[in-house]
Amino acid sequence: MFDLDFGGSVVDTPGLRLFKLWDVGSDDLAPLLPELRPHVGQCQFGLDCTHSHEPGCAIKAAVENGGVTVRRYESYLDMKEYFNL
């Protein structure tokens, strides 16, 4: 594993073709992302918000006001879809 100067790490895994999150449900993903964590539970629908289409979503509001980057939010949505969360 190689730490990156700007944060995060890269794991060199020759031959590995698939990455899976173990024991992570749909409610568990957003809190794993540091940028999203402060907004979890602040939505109109509380912890039942999927952060994709509901009105009053604190994470979508953070994206709109620049508190969370569009790229990071889209990455979150892609992970939810890819991992069927």
PyMOL Python script that loads the backbone (N, CA, C, O; Angstrom):
from pymol import cmd

cmd.read_pdbstr("""\
ATOM      1  N   MET A   1       0.850  -1.162   0.000  1.00  0.00           N
ATOM      2  CA  MET A   1       0.000   0.000   0.000  1.00  0.00           C
ATOM      3  C   MET A   1       0.901   1.233   0.000  1.00  0.00           C
ATOM      4  O   MET A   1       1.890   1.302   0.730  1.00  0.00           O
ATOM      5  N   PHE A   2       0.538   2.196  -0.831  1.00  0.00           N
ATOM      6  CA  PHE A   2       1.300   3.424  -0.956  1.00  0.00           C
ATOM      7  C   PHE A   2       0.430   4.602  -0.542  1.00  0.00           C
ATOM      8  O   PHE A   2      -0.636   4.820  -1.118  1.00  0.00           O
ATOM      9  N   ASP A   3       0.880   5.365   0.458  1.00  0.00           N
ATOM     10  CA  ASP A   3       0.149   6.553   0.891  1.00  0.00           C
ATOM     11  C   ASP A   3       0.390   7.685  -0.094  1.00  0.00           C
ATOM     12  O   ASP A   3       1.506   7.872  -0.579  1.00  0.00           O
ATOM     13  N   LEU A   4      -0.661   8.437  -0.387  1.00  0.00           N
ATOM     14  CA  LEU A   4      -0.569   9.572  -1.298  1.00  0.00           C
ATOM     15  C   LEU A   4      -0.372  10.860  -0.505  1.00  0.00           C
ATOM     16  O   LEU A   4      -0.934  11.011   0.580  1.00  0.00           O
ATOM     17  N   ASP A   5       0.413  11.778  -1.030  1.00  0.00           N
ATOM     18  CA  ASP A   5       0.704  13.032  -0.334  1.00  0.00           C
ATOM     19  C   ASP A   5      -0.549  13.843  -0.043  1.00  0.00           C
ATOM     20  O   ASP A   5      -0.602  14.545   0.967  1.00  0.00           O
ATOM     21  N   PHE A   6      -1.557  13.764  -0.901  1.00  0.00           N
ATOM     22  CA  PHE A   6      -2.761  14.572  -0.748  1.00  0.00           C
ATOM     23  C   PHE A   6      -3.871  13.828  -0.018  1.00  0.00           C
ATOM     24  O   PHE A   6      -5.005  14.305   0.039  1.00  0.00           O
ATOM     25  N   GLY A   7      -3.557  12.670   0.536  1.00  0.00           N
ATOM     26  CA  GLY A   7      -4.534  11.879   1.274  1.00  0.00           C
ATOM     27  C   GLY A   7      -4.927  10.631   0.517  1.00  0.00           C
ATOM     28  O   GLY A   7      -4.930  10.609  -0.714  1.00  0.00           O
ATOM     29  N   GLY A   8      -5.253   9.608   1.251  1.00  0.00           N
ATOM     30  CA  GLY A   8      -5.653   8.350   0.647  1.00  0.00           C
ATOM     31  C   GLY A   8      -4.464   7.449   0.391  1.00  0.00           C
ATOM     32  O   GLY A   8      -3.323   7.780   0.712  1.00  0.00           O
ATOM     33  N   SER A   9      -4.753   6.329  -0.180  1.00  0.00           N
ATOM     34  CA  SER A   9      -3.726   5.332  -0.452  1.00  0.00           C
ATOM     35  C   SER A   9      -4.044   4.606  -1.743  1.00  0.00           C
ATOM     36  O   SER A   9      -5.182   4.598  -2.212  1.00  0.00           O
ATOM     37  N   VAL A  10      -3.027   4.004  -2.300  1.00  0.00           N
ATOM     38  CA  VAL A  10      -3.177   3.162  -3.479  1.00  0.00           C
ATOM     39  C   VAL A  10      -2.619   1.794  -3.110  1.00  0.00           C
ATOM     40  O   VAL A  10      -1.530   1.684  -2.546  1.00  0.00           O
ATOM     41  N   VAL A  11      -3.374   0.762  -3.433  1.00  0.00           N
ATOM     42  CA  VAL A  11      -2.930  -0.597  -3.148  1.00  0.00           C
ATOM     43  C   VAL A  11      -2.576  -1.252  -4.474  1.00  0.00           C
ATOM     44  O   VAL A  11      -3.399  -1.307  -5.388  1.00  0.00           O
ATOM     45  N   ASP A  12      -1.347  -1.750  -4.574  1.00  0.00           N
ATOM     46  CA  ASP A  12      -0.891  -2.438  -5.778  1.00  0.00           C
ATOM     47  C   ASP A  12      -1.232  -3.912  -5.619  1.00  0.00           C
ATOM     48  O   ASP A  12      -0.633  -4.618  -4.808  1.00  0.00           O
ATOM     49  N   THR A  13      -2.193  -4.361  -6.398  1.00  0.00           N
ATOM     50  CA  THR A  13      -2.649  -5.744  -6.299  1.00  0.00           C
ATOM     51  C   THR A  13      -2.645  -6.378  -7.684  1.00  0.00           C
ATOM     52  O   THR A  13      -3.692  -6.454  -8.327  1.00  0.00           O
ATOM     53  N   PRO A  14      -1.487  -6.836  -8.155  1.00  0.00           N
ATOM     54  CA  PRO A  14      -1.409  -7.435  -9.480  1.00  0.00           C
ATOM     55  C   PRO A  14      -2.409  -8.570  -9.653  1.00  0.00           C
ATOM     56  O   PRO A  14      -2.498  -9.469  -8.816  1.00  0.00           O
ATOM     57  N   GLY A  15      -3.150  -8.519 -10.738  1.00  0.00           N
ATOM     58  CA  GLY A  15      -4.090  -9.576 -11.057  1.00  0.00           C
ATOM     59  C   GLY A  15      -5.463  -9.422 -10.433  1.00  0.00           C
ATOM     60  O   GLY A  15      -6.397 -10.119 -10.830  1.00  0.00           O
ATOM     61  N   LEU A  16      -5.611  -8.530  -9.470  1.00  0.00           N
ATOM     62  CA  LEU A  16      -6.915  -8.327  -8.844  1.00  0.00           C
ATOM     63  C   LEU A  16      -7.809  -7.555  -9.790  1.00  0.00           C
ATOM     64  O   LEU A  16      -7.439  -6.478 -10.259  1.00  0.00           O
ATOM     65  N   ARG A  17      -8.981  -8.093 -10.074  1.00  0.00           N
ATOM     66  CA  ARG A  17      -9.868  -7.471 -11.054  1.00  0.00           C
ATOM     67  C   ARG A  17     -11.143  -6.923 -10.437  1.00  0.00           C
ATOM     68  O   ARG A  17     -11.866  -6.174 -11.094  1.00  0.00           O
ATOM     69  N   LEU A  18     -11.437  -7.276  -9.195  1.00  0.00           N
ATOM     70  CA  LEU A  18     -12.694  -6.858  -8.596  1.00  0.00           C
ATOM     71  C   LEU A  18     -12.470  -6.460  -7.152  1.00  0.00           C
ATOM     72  O   LEU A  18     -11.761  -7.134  -6.405  1.00  0.00           O
ATOM     73  N   PHE A  19     -13.077  -5.370  -6.781  1.00  0.00           N
ATOM     74  CA  PHE A  19     -13.013  -4.865  -5.421  1.00  0.00           C
ATOM     75  C   PHE A  19     -14.424  -4.913  -4.851  1.00  0.00           C
ATOM     76  O   PHE A  19     -15.370  -4.500  -5.522  1.00  0.00           O
ATOM     77  N   LYS A  20     -14.581  -5.399  -3.651  1.00  0.00           N
ATOM     78  CA  LYS A  20     -15.903  -5.484  -3.023  1.00  0.00           C
ATOM     79  C   LYS A  20     -15.825  -4.964  -1.609  1.00  0.00           C
ATOM     80  O   LYS A  20     -14.843  -5.198  -0.904  1.00  0.00           O
ATOM     81  N   LEU A  21     -16.856  -4.260  -1.195  1.00  0.00           N
ATOM     82  CA  LEU A  21     -16.969  -3.824   0.189  1.00  0.00           C
ATOM     83  C   LEU A  21     -17.701  -4.921   0.960  1.00  0.00           C
ATOM     84  O   LEU A  21     -18.822  -5.285   0.605  1.00  0.00           O
ATOM     85  N   TRP A  22     -17.081  -5.444   2.005  1.00  0.00           N
ATOM     86  CA  TRP A  22     -17.676  -6.513   2.788  1.00  0.00           C
ATOM     87  C   TRP A  22     -18.467  -5.930   3.944  1.00  0.00           C
ATOM     88  O   TRP A  22     -18.024  -4.988   4.601  1.00  0.00           O
ATOM     89  N   ASP A  23     -19.632  -6.493   4.185  1.00  0.00           N
ATOM     90  CA  ASP A  23     -20.473  -6.102   5.315  1.00  0.00           C
ATOM     91  C   ASP A  23     -20.804  -4.616   5.330  1.00  0.00           C
ATOM     92  O   ASP A  23     -20.885  -4.008   6.398  1.00  0.00           O
ATOM     93  N   VAL A  24     -20.996  -4.029   4.159  1.00  0.00           N
ATOM     94  CA  VAL A  24     -21.393  -2.632   4.046  1.00  0.00           C
ATOM     95  C   VAL A  24     -22.761  -2.591   3.388  1.00  0.00           C
ATOM     96  O   VAL A  24     -22.928  -3.031   2.250  1.00  0.00           O
ATOM     97  N   GLY A  25     -23.740  -2.059   4.115  1.00  0.00           N
ATOM     98  CA  GLY A  25     -25.076  -1.915   3.575  1.00  0.00           C
ATOM     99  C   GLY A  25     -25.281  -0.507   3.047  1.00  0.00           C
ATOM    100  O   GLY A  25     -24.384   0.331   3.142  1.00  0.00           O
ATOM    101  N   SER A  26     -26.450  -0.243   2.494  1.00  0.00           N
ATOM    102  CA  SER A  26     -26.719   1.066   1.899  1.00  0.00           C
ATOM    103  C   SER A  26     -26.628   2.182   2.929  1.00  0.00           C
ATOM    104  O   SER A  26     -26.251   3.303   2.588  1.00  0.00           O
ATOM    105  N   ASP A  27     -26.968   1.896   4.181  1.00  0.00           N
ATOM    106  CA  ASP A  27     -26.896   2.922   5.226  1.00  0.00           C
ATOM    107  C   ASP A  27     -25.471   3.163   5.704  1.00  0.00           C
ATOM    108  O   ASP A  27     -25.197   4.170   6.357  1.00  0.00           O
ATOM    109  N   ASP A  28     -24.572   2.256   5.387  1.00  0.00           N
ATOM    110  CA  ASP A  28     -23.203   2.337   5.890  1.00  0.00           C
ATOM    111  C   ASP A  28     -22.249   3.099   4.986  1.00  0.00           C
ATOM    112  O   ASP A  28     -21.188   3.528   5.440  1.00  0.00           O
ATOM    113  N   LEU A  29     -22.595   3.277   3.724  1.00  0.00           N
ATOM    114  CA  LEU A  29     -21.646   3.831   2.764  1.00  0.00           C
ATOM    115  C   LEU A  29     -21.355   5.311   2.986  1.00  0.00           C
ATOM    116  O   LEU A  29     -20.187   5.693   3.064  1.00  0.00           O
ATOM    117  N   ALA A  30     -22.370   6.148   3.088  1.00  0.00           N
ATOM    118  CA  ALA A  30     -22.152   7.594   3.223  1.00  0.00           C
ATOM    119  C   ALA A  30     -21.271   7.941   4.425  1.00  0.00           C
ATOM    120  O   ALA A  30     -20.387   8.787   4.287  1.00  0.00           O
ATOM    121  N   PRO A  31     -21.470   7.325   5.606  1.00  0.00           N
ATOM    122  CA  PRO A  31     -20.600   7.647   6.734  1.00  0.00           C
ATOM    123  C   PRO A  31     -19.139   7.248   6.535  1.00  0.00           C
ATOM    124  O   PRO A  31     -18.260   7.742   7.240  1.00  0.00           O
ATOM    125  N   LEU A  32     -18.877   6.355   5.575  1.00  0.00           N
ATOM    126  CA  LEU A  32     -17.495   5.957   5.302  1.00  0.00           C
ATOM    127  C   LEU A  32     -16.726   7.024   4.532  1.00  0.00           C
ATOM    128  O   LEU A  32     -15.495   7.008   4.509  1.00  0.00           O
ATOM    129  N   LEU A  33     -17.444   7.948   3.902  1.00  0.00           N
ATOM    130  CA  LEU A  33     -16.800   9.000   3.118  1.00  0.00           C
ATOM    131  C   LEU A  33     -16.704  10.263   3.972  1.00  0.00           C
ATOM    132  O   LEU A  33     -17.732  10.842   4.324  1.00  0.00           O
ATOM    133  N   PRO A  34     -15.495  10.700   4.310  1.00  0.00           N
ATOM    134  CA  PRO A  34     -15.317  11.824   5.244  1.00  0.00           C
ATOM    135  C   PRO A  34     -16.084  13.084   4.859  1.00  0.00           C
ATOM    136  O   PRO A  34     -16.555  13.805   5.738  1.00  0.00           O
ATOM    137  N   GLU A  35     -16.218  13.360   3.569  1.00  0.00           N
ATOM    138  CA  GLU A  35     -16.904  14.572   3.140  1.00  0.00           C
ATOM    139  C   GLU A  35     -18.405  14.495   3.388  1.00  0.00           C
ATOM    140  O   GLU A  35     -19.054  15.517   3.615  1.00  0.00           O
ATOM    141  N   LEU A  36     -18.955  13.290   3.344  1.00  0.00           N
ATOM    142  CA  LEU A  36     -20.391  13.100   3.513  1.00  0.00           C
ATOM    143  C   LEU A  36     -20.788  12.898   4.971  1.00  0.00           C
ATOM    144  O   LEU A  36     -21.914  13.213   5.358  1.00  0.00           O
ATOM    145  N   ARG A  37     -19.884  12.382   5.771  1.00  0.00           N
ATOM    146  CA  ARG A  37     -20.176  12.000   7.154  1.00  0.00           C
ATOM    147  C   ARG A  37     -20.874  13.103   7.964  1.00  0.00           C
ATOM    148  O   ARG A  37     -21.829  12.791   8.675  1.00  0.00           O
ATOM    149  N   PRO A  38     -20.452  14.373   7.898  1.00  0.00           N
ATOM    150  CA  PRO A  38     -21.115  15.397   8.729  1.00  0.00           C
ATOM    151  C   PRO A  38     -22.581  15.634   8.364  1.00  0.00           C
ATOM    152  O   PRO A  38     -23.337  16.181   9.167  1.00  0.00           O
ATOM    153  N   HIS A  39     -22.981  15.233   7.179  1.00  0.00           N
ATOM    154  CA  HIS A  39     -24.339  15.494   6.702  1.00  0.00           C
ATOM    155  C   HIS A  39     -25.289  14.313   6.921  1.00  0.00           C
ATOM    156  O   HIS A  39     -26.503  14.460   6.783  1.00  0.00           O
ATOM    157  N   VAL A  40     -24.745  13.155   7.257  1.00  0.00           N
ATOM    158  CA  VAL A  40     -25.555  11.957   7.464  1.00  0.00           C
ATOM    159  C   VAL A  40     -26.462  12.177   8.682  1.00  0.00           C
ATOM    160  O   VAL A  40     -26.006  12.604   9.743  1.00  0.00           O
ATOM    161  N   GLY A  41     -27.741  11.879   8.507  1.00  0.00           N
ATOM    162  CA  GLY A  41     -28.707  12.051   9.584  1.00  0.00           C
ATOM    163  C   GLY A  41     -29.320  13.435   9.659  1.00  0.00           C
ATOM    164  O   GLY A  41     -30.230  13.669  10.455  1.00  0.00           O
ATOM    165  N   GLN A  42     -28.827  14.364   8.831  1.00  0.00           N
ATOM    166  CA  GLN A  42     -29.322  15.740   8.832  1.00  0.00           C
ATOM    167  C   GLN A  42     -30.411  15.970   7.793  1.00  0.00           C
ATOM    168  O   GLN A  42     -30.917  17.085   7.663  1.00  0.00           O
ATOM    169  N   CYS A  43     -30.769  14.945   7.065  1.00  0.00           N
ATOM    170  CA  CYS A  43     -31.752  15.055   5.986  1.00  0.00           C
ATOM    171  C   CYS A  43     -33.176  15.106   6.538  1.00  0.00           C
ATOM    172  O   CYS A  43     -33.427  14.730   7.683  1.00  0.00           O
ATOM    173  N   GLN A  44     -34.095  15.573   5.710  1.00  0.00           N
ATOM    174  CA  GLN A  44     -35.507  15.628   6.082  1.00  0.00           C
ATOM    175  C   GLN A  44     -36.013  14.250   6.516  1.00  0.00           C
ATOM    176  O   GLN A  44     -36.816  14.147   7.443  1.00  0.00           O
ATOM    177  N   PHE A  45     -35.547  13.199   5.853  1.00  0.00           N
ATOM    178  CA  PHE A  45     -35.976  11.851   6.187  1.00  0.00           C
ATOM    179  C   PHE A  45     -34.971  11.141   7.088  1.00  0.00           C
ATOM    180  O   PHE A  45     -35.001   9.916   7.209  1.00  0.00           O
ATOM    181  N   GLY A  46     -34.098  11.888   7.708  1.00  0.00           N
ATOM    182  CA  GLY A  46     -33.133  11.334   8.658  1.00  0.00           C
ATOM    183  C   GLY A  46     -32.259  10.264   8.048  1.00  0.00           C
ATOM    184  O   GLY A  46     -31.746  10.418   6.939  1.00  0.00           O
ATOM    185  N   LEU A  47     -32.095   9.190   8.773  1.00  0.00           N
ATOM    186  CA  LEU A  47     -31.227   8.102   8.314  1.00  0.00           C
ATOM    187  C   LEU A  47     -31.865   7.253   7.223  1.00  0.00           C
ATOM    188  O   LEU A  47     -31.205   6.375   6.668  1.00  0.00           O
ATOM    189  N   ASP A  48     -33.136   7.495   6.903  1.00  0.00           N
ATOM    190  CA  ASP A  48     -33.807   6.759   5.828  1.00  0.00           C
ATOM    191  C   ASP A  48     -33.559   7.372   4.453  1.00  0.00           C
ATOM    192  O   ASP A  48     -34.001   6.813   3.449  1.00  0.00           O
ATOM    193  N   CYS A  49     -32.876   8.488   4.384  1.00  0.00           N
ATOM    194  CA  CYS A  49     -32.591   9.160   3.113  1.00  0.00           C
ATOM    195  C   CYS A  49     -31.558   8.354   2.326  1.00  0.00           C
ATOM    196  O   CYS A  49     -30.558   7.904   2.885  1.00  0.00           O
ATOM    197  N   THR A  50     -31.804   8.177   1.033  1.00  0.00           N
ATOM    198  CA  THR A  50     -30.842   7.469   0.181  1.00  0.00           C
ATOM    199  C   THR A  50     -29.855   8.436  -0.455  1.00  0.00           C
ATOM    200  O   THR A  50     -28.891   8.011  -1.093  1.00  0.00           O
ATOM    201  N   HIS A  51     -30.088   9.736  -0.286  1.00  0.00           N
ATOM    202  CA  HIS A  51     -29.217  10.793  -0.815  1.00  0.00           C
ATOM    203  C   HIS A  51     -29.171  10.788  -2.336  1.00  0.00           C
ATOM    204  O   HIS A  51     -28.180  11.201  -2.938  1.00  0.00           O
ATOM    205  N   SER A  52     -30.248  10.319  -2.948  1.00  0.00           N
ATOM    206  CA  SER A  52     -30.269  10.293  -4.408  1.00  0.00           C
ATOM    207  C   SER A  52     -31.430  11.079  -5.000  1.00  0.00           C
ATOM    208  O   SER A  52     -31.263  11.728  -6.033  1.00  0.00           O
ATOM    209  N   HIS A  53     -32.614  11.037  -4.368  1.00  0.00           N
ATOM    210  CA  HIS A  53     -33.769  11.684  -4.987  1.00  0.00           C
ATOM    211  C   HIS A  53     -34.709  12.379  -3.995  1.00  0.00           C
ATOM    212  O   HIS A  53     -35.613  13.100  -4.418  1.00  0.00           O
ATOM    213  N   GLU A  54     -34.520  12.183  -2.706  1.00  0.00           N
ATOM    214  CA  GLU A  54     -35.443  12.718  -1.723  1.00  0.00           C
ATOM    215  C   GLU A  54     -35.314  14.236  -1.566  1.00  0.00           C
ATOM    216  O   GLU A  54     -34.214  14.782  -1.661  1.00  0.00           O
ATOM    217  N   PRO A  55     -36.440  14.914  -1.327  1.00  0.00           N
ATOM    218  CA  PRO A  55     -36.368  16.342  -0.999  1.00  0.00           C
ATOM    219  C   PRO A  55     -35.784  16.498   0.404  1.00  0.00           C
ATOM    220  O   PRO A  55     -35.946  15.621   1.252  1.00  0.00           O
ATOM    221  N   GLY A  56     -35.118  17.598   0.639  1.00  0.00           N
ATOM    222  CA  GLY A  56     -34.574  17.862   1.960  1.00  0.00           C
ATOM    223  C   GLY A  56     -33.334  17.073   2.300  1.00  0.00           C
ATOM    224  O   GLY A  56     -33.016  16.899   3.477  1.00  0.00           O
ATOM    225  N   CYS A  57     -32.625  16.591   1.295  1.00  0.00           N
ATOM    226  CA  CYS A  57     -31.405  15.808   1.527  1.00  0.00           C
ATOM    227  C   CYS A  57     -30.248  16.755   1.856  1.00  0.00           C
ATOM    228  O   CYS A  57     -29.925  17.647   1.071  1.00  0.00           O
ATOM    229  N   ALA A  58     -29.634  16.557   3.009  1.00  0.00           N
ATOM    230  CA  ALA A  58     -28.530  17.409   3.445  1.00  0.00           C
ATOM    231  C   ALA A  58     -27.285  17.216   2.581  1.00  0.00           C
ATOM    232  O   ALA A  58     -26.526  18.162   2.368  1.00  0.00           O
ATOM    233  N   ILE A  59     -27.075  16.013   2.089  1.00  0.00           N
ATOM    234  CA  ILE A  59     -25.901  15.761   1.247  1.00  0.00           C
ATOM    235  C   ILE A  59     -26.070  16.442  -0.103  1.00  0.00           C
ATOM    236  O   ILE A  59     -25.131  17.062  -0.604  1.00  0.00           O
ATOM    237  N   LYS A  60     -27.262  16.336  -0.703  1.00  0.00           N
ATOM    238  CA  LYS A  60     -27.495  17.024  -1.974  1.00  0.00           C
ATOM    239  C   LYS A  60     -27.396  18.535  -1.778  1.00  0.00           C
ATOM    240  O   LYS A  60     -26.897  19.233  -2.661  1.00  0.00           O
ATOM    241  N   ALA A  61     -27.860  19.055  -0.639  1.00  0.00           N
ATOM    242  CA  ALA A  61     -27.739  20.486  -0.351  1.00  0.00           C
ATOM    243  C   ALA A  61     -26.272  20.884  -0.224  1.00  0.00           C
ATOM    244  O   ALA A  61     -25.877  21.956  -0.683  1.00  0.00           O
ATOM    245  N   ALA A  62     -25.466  20.030   0.394  1.00  0.00           N
ATOM    246  CA  ALA A  62     -24.034  20.312   0.533  1.00  0.00           C
ATOM    247  C   ALA A  62     -23.352  20.342  -0.832  1.00  0.00           C
ATOM    248  O   ALA A  62     -22.424  21.121  -1.049  1.00  0.00           O
ATOM    249  N   VAL A  63     -23.810  19.497  -1.745  1.00  0.00           N
ATOM    250  CA  VAL A  63     -23.261  19.511  -3.110  1.00  0.00           C
ATOM    251  C   VAL A  63     -23.636  20.830  -3.783  1.00  0.00           C
ATOM    252  O   VAL A  63     -22.802  21.460  -4.433  1.00  0.00           O
ATOM    253  N   GLU A  64     -24.883  21.241  -3.626  1.00  0.00           N
ATOM    254  CA  GLU A  64     -25.348  22.476  -4.255  1.00  0.00           C
ATOM    255  C   GLU A  64     -24.636  23.716  -3.722  1.00  0.00           C
ATOM    256  O   GLU A  64     -24.408  24.663  -4.475  1.00  0.00           O
ATOM    257  N   ASN A  65     -24.278  23.725  -2.431  1.00  0.00           N
ATOM    258  CA  ASN A  65     -23.606  24.909  -1.876  1.00  0.00           C
ATOM    259  C   ASN A  65     -22.086  24.799  -1.867  1.00  0.00           C
ATOM    260  O   ASN A  65     -21.403  25.672  -1.331  1.00  0.00           O
ATOM    261  N   GLY A  66     -21.553  23.736  -2.456  1.00  0.00           N
ATOM    262  CA  GLY A  66     -20.103  23.600  -2.589  1.00  0.00           C
ATOM    263  C   GLY A  66     -19.409  22.938  -1.417  1.00  0.00           C
ATOM    264  O   GLY A  66     -18.181  22.850  -1.407  1.00  0.00           O
ATOM    265  N   GLY A  67     -20.157  22.467  -0.424  1.00  0.00           N
ATOM    266  CA  GLY A  67     -19.549  21.798   0.726  1.00  0.00           C
ATOM    267  C   GLY A  67     -19.054  20.395   0.400  1.00  0.00           C
ATOM    268  O   GLY A  67     -18.162  19.873   1.067  1.00  0.00           O
ATOM    269  N   VAL A  68     -19.634  19.795  -0.621  1.00  0.00           N
ATOM    270  CA  VAL A  68     -19.217  18.480  -1.130  1.00  0.00           C
ATOM    271  C   VAL A  68     -19.083  18.636  -2.635  1.00  0.00           C
ATOM    272  O   VAL A  68     -19.967  19.193  -3.286  1.00  0.00           O
ATOM    273  N   THR A  69     -17.991  18.152  -3.186  1.00  0.00           N
ATOM    274  CA  THR A  69     -17.800  18.294  -4.630  1.00  0.00           C
ATOM    275  C   THR A  69     -18.756  17.391  -5.400  1.00  0.00           C
ATOM    276  O   THR A  69     -19.136  16.316  -4.935  1.00  0.00           O
ATOM    277  N   VAL A  70     -19.131  17.849  -6.579  1.00  0.00           N
ATOM    278  CA  VAL A  70     -20.002  17.057  -7.453  1.00  0.00           C
ATOM    279  C   VAL A  70     -19.327  15.723  -7.765  1.00  0.00           C
ATOM    280  O   VAL A  70     -19.980  14.680  -7.793  1.00  0.00           O
ATOM    281  N   ARG A  71     -18.042  15.762  -7.995  1.00  0.00           N
ATOM    282  CA  ARG A  71     -17.307  14.536  -8.327  1.00  0.00           C
ATOM    283  C   ARG A  71     -17.395  13.507  -7.206  1.00  0.00           C
ATOM    284  O   ARG A  71     -17.587  12.318  -7.463  1.00  0.00           O
ATOM    285  N   ARG A  72     -17.256  13.963  -5.964  1.00  0.00           N
ATOM    286  CA  ARG A  72     -17.313  13.037  -4.828  1.00  0.00           C
ATOM    287  C   ARG A  72     -18.728  12.478  -4.658  1.00  0.00           C
ATOM    288  O   ARG A  72     -18.901  11.294  -4.369  1.00  0.00           O
ATOM    289  N   TYR A  73     -19.732  13.330  -4.838  1.00  0.00           N
ATOM    290  CA  TYR A  73     -21.118  12.883  -4.736  1.00  0.00           C
ATOM    291  C   TYR A  73     -21.436  11.858  -5.828  1.00  0.00           C
ATOM    292  O   TYR A  73     -22.066  10.836  -5.559  1.00  0.00           O
ATOM    293  N   GLU A  74     -21.005  12.130  -7.045  1.00  0.00           N
ATOM    294  CA  GLU A  74     -21.235  11.186  -8.142  1.00  0.00           C
ATOM    295  C   GLU A  74     -20.501   9.874  -7.892  1.00  0.00           C
ATOM    296  O   GLU A  74     -21.003   8.804  -8.237  1.00  0.00           O
ATOM    297  N   SER A  75     -19.320   9.953  -7.293  1.00  0.00           N
ATOM    298  CA  SER A  75     -18.576   8.743  -6.938  1.00  0.00           C
ATOM    299  C   SER A  75     -19.362   7.925  -5.920  1.00  0.00           C
ATOM    300  O   SER A  75     -19.425   6.699  -6.021  1.00  0.00           O
ATOM    301  N   TYR A  76     -19.958   8.597  -4.944  1.00  0.00           N
ATOM    302  CA  TYR A  76     -20.801   7.926  -3.949  1.00  0.00           C
ATOM    303  C   TYR A  76     -21.968   7.209  -4.632  1.00  0.00           C
ATOM    304  O   TYR A  76     -22.237   6.042  -4.348  1.00  0.00           O
ATOM    305  N   LEU A  77     -22.658   7.913  -5.532  1.00  0.00           N
ATOM    306  CA  LEU A  77     -23.789   7.301  -6.236  1.00  0.00           C
ATOM    307  C   LEU A  77     -23.334   6.121  -7.092  1.00  0.00           C
ATOM    308  O   LEU A  77     -24.019   5.101  -7.161  1.00  0.00           O
ATOM    309  N   ASP A  78     -22.181   6.259  -7.740  1.00  0.00           N
ATOM    310  CA  ASP A  78     -21.644   5.158  -8.553  1.00  0.00           C
ATOM    311  C   ASP A  78     -21.334   3.935  -7.689  1.00  0.00           C
ATOM    312  O   ASP A  78     -21.612   2.803  -8.086  1.00  0.00           O
ATOM    313  N   MET A  79     -20.757   4.166  -6.507  1.00  0.00           N
ATOM    314  CA  MET A  79     -20.450   3.047  -5.610  1.00  0.00           C
ATOM    315  C   MET A  79     -21.728   2.358  -5.155  1.00  0.00           C
ATOM    316  O   MET A  79     -21.790   1.130  -5.097  1.00  0.00           O
ATOM    317  N   LYS A  80     -22.751   3.151  -4.830  1.00  0.00           N
ATOM    318  CA  LYS A  80     -24.027   2.554  -4.420  1.00  0.00           C
ATOM    319  C   LYS A  80     -24.581   1.656  -5.522  1.00  0.00           C
ATOM    320  O   LYS A  80     -25.063   0.555  -5.255  1.00  0.00           O
ATOM    321  N   GLU A  81     -24.507   2.132  -6.751  1.00  0.00           N
ATOM    322  CA  GLU A  81     -25.024   1.354  -7.874  1.00  0.00           C
ATOM    323  C   GLU A  81     -24.149   0.121  -8.139  1.00  0.00           C
ATOM    324  O   GLU A  81     -24.661  -0.985  -8.315  1.00  0.00           O
ATOM    325  N   TYR A  82     -22.839   0.321  -8.165  1.00  0.00           N
ATOM    326  CA  TYR A  82     -21.925  -0.772  -8.479  1.00  0.00           C
ATOM    327  C   TYR A  82     -22.029  -1.910  -7.465  1.00  0.00           C
ATOM    328  O   TYR A  82     -22.031  -3.087  -7.827  1.00  0.00           O
ATOM    329  N   PHE A  83     -22.115  -1.535  -6.199  1.00  0.00           N
ATOM    330  CA  PHE A  83     -22.169  -2.536  -5.145  1.00  0.00           C
ATOM    331  C   PHE A  83     -23.600  -2.937  -4.781  1.00  0.00           C
ATOM    332  O   PHE A  83     -23.828  -3.657  -3.809  1.00  0.00           O
ATOM    333  N   ASN A  84     -24.570  -2.452  -5.590  1.00  0.00           N
ATOM    334  CA  ASN A  84     -25.983  -2.771  -5.377  1.00  0.00           C
ATOM    335  C   ASN A  84     -26.435  -2.449  -3.955  1.00  0.00           C
ATOM    336  O   ASN A  84     -27.090  -3.258  -3.297  1.00  0.00           O
ATOM    337  N   LEU A  85     -26.076  -1.262  -3.502  1.00  0.00           N
ATOM    338  CA  LEU A  85     -26.463  -0.849  -2.138  1.00  0.00           C
ATOM    339  C   LEU A  85     -27.711  -0.005  -2.189  1.00  0.00           C
ATOM    340  O   LEU A  85     -28.197   0.440  -1.149  1.00  0.00           O
TER     341      LEU A  85
END
""", "prot")
cmd.dss("prot")
cmd.show_as("cartoon", "prot")
cmd.util.cbc("prot")
cmd.orient("prot")
